[in-house]
Amino acid sequence: MNLIIPLIKTILSEFLVYSVFIQKNFIFLFFYSIIINTLTNPLSNIVFSLGVNLFLIEFLAFFLEIFLLKYLLKLNWKNSIIISLIANLISFLFSFI
């Protein structure tokens, strides 16, 4: 249960970022937000529980999400990087709420 609330917050916050930048097919954006974050969020939590630095984990999640956004949403590299950076920054900040 402790991991469900942060996962939901991450999915929703990143979906909002995707929606602002991409502005089309919101159902698919929500679906991809679920897919991307159910891959990266639990993995990040497992690695964090092993004592790995939080900023390193966030950087790795950011990097992985660049590729996921690029290929799942068929974005160019620049947009994938920008969206991943902003989405991860916002979800990171939401983790403190």
Sequence and secondary structure as in RCSB ss.txt:
>XXXX:A:sequence
MNLIIPLIKTILSEFLVYSVFIQKNFIFLFFYSIIINTLTNPLSNIVFSLGVNLFLIEFLAFFLEIFLLKYLLKL
NWKNSIIISLIANLISFLFSFI
>XXXX:A:secstr
 TTHHHHHHHHHHHHHHHHHHH S HHHHHHHHHHHHHHHHHHHHHHHHTT  HHHHHHHHHHHHHHHHHHHTT 
 HHHHHHHHHHHHHHHHHHTT 
